[in-house]
Amino acid sequence: MELADRAVGFILSLISVTIFTYYTFWVIILPFVDSNHFIHRYFLPQEYAILIPVSAGVALLCFISIFIGYVMLKSKKKKA
């Protein structure tokens, strides 16, 4: 089981580092590269650099709120 946990941890770390590197390059370095350079084909338009994290944050807050509400309703039914 320890080997499987390490493999999952390694894969999650690799995915996190990849996303962080991609996003950092996209937001910090890409604006300084000429707009006709071939590297721009591999990235979404700059507007999505804000839209995607904000949408993910809103979805996360909604999920957390629904989860907390579900747990509160479930614990209320147990007491009654």
C-alpha positions as CSV (number, residue, x, y, z in Angstrom):
1,M,0.0,0.0,0.0
2,E,2.9,2.3,0.7
3,L,4.1,2.1,-2.9
4,A,0.7,3.0,-4.2
5,D,0.5,6.0,-1.9
6,R,3.9,7.2,-3.1
7,A,2.9,6.7,-6.7
8,V,-0.3,8.7,-6.3
9,G,1.5,11.4,-4.4
10,F,4.2,11.6,-7.1
11,I,1.6,11.8,-9.8
12,L,-0.4,14.6,-8.0
13,S,2.8,16.5,-7.3
14,L,3.8,16.2,-11.0
15,I,0.4,17.4,-12.1
16,S,0.6,20.4,-9.7
17,V,4.0,21.4,-10.8
18,T,3.0,21.2,-14.4
19,I,-0.1,23.3,-13.9
20,F,1.9,25.8,-11.9
21,T,4.6,26.1,-14.5
22,Y,2.1,26.4,-17.4
23,Y,0.1,29.1,-15.6
24,T,3.2,31.0,-14.4
25,F,4.6,31.1,-18.0
26,W,1.2,32.0,-19.4
27,V,0.6,34.9,-17.0
28,I,4.1,36.3,-16.3
29,I,6.3,35.5,-19.3
30,L,3.9,35.3,-22.3
31,P,2.8,39.0,-22.3
32,F,6.4,40.0,-23.0
33,V,6.7,37.7,-26.0
34,D,5.7,39.0,-29.5
35,S,2.1,38.2,-30.4
36,N,3.1,36.6,-33.7
37,H,5.5,34.1,-32.0
38,F,4.6,30.5,-32.4
39,I,4.5,29.9,-28.7
40,H,1.2,31.7,-28.5
41,R,-0.5,28.8,-30.2
42,Y,-0.1,26.6,-27.1
43,F,-1.9,29.0,-24.7
44,L,-5.4,30.3,-24.4
45,P,-6.2,34.0,-24.7
46,Q,-5.1,36.2,-21.8
47,E,-8.7,36.8,-20.6
48,Y,-8.9,33.1,-19.5
49,A,-6.0,33.6,-17.1
50,I,-8.4,35.3,-14.7
51,L,-11.6,33.6,-15.8
52,I,-10.5,30.0,-15.1
53,P,-9.2,30.5,-11.5
54,V,-12.2,32.7,-10.6
55,S,-14.6,30.0,-12.0
56,A,-12.7,27.3,-10.1
57,G,-12.8,29.3,-6.9
58,V,-16.6,29.9,-7.2
59,A,-17.2,26.2,-7.9
60,L,-15.1,25.3,-4.9
61,L,-17.0,27.7,-2.6
62,C,-20.3,26.3,-3.9
63,F,-19.2,22.7,-3.3
64,I,-18.0,23.6,0.2
65,S,-21.2,25.4,1.0
66,I,-23.3,22.5,-0.3
67,F,-21.2,20.0,1.7
68,I,-21.5,22.0,4.9
69,G,-25.3,22.4,4.4
70,Y,-25.6,18.7,3.8
71,V,-23.7,17.8,6.9
72,M,-25.7,20.3,9.0
73,L,-29.0,18.8,7.8
74,K,-27.8,15.3,8.3
75,S,-26.7,16.0,11.9
76,K,-30.0,17.8,12.6
77,K,-32.0,14.7,11.5
78,K,-29.9,12.5,13.8
79,K,-30.7,14.6,16.9
80,A,-34.5,14.6,16.1
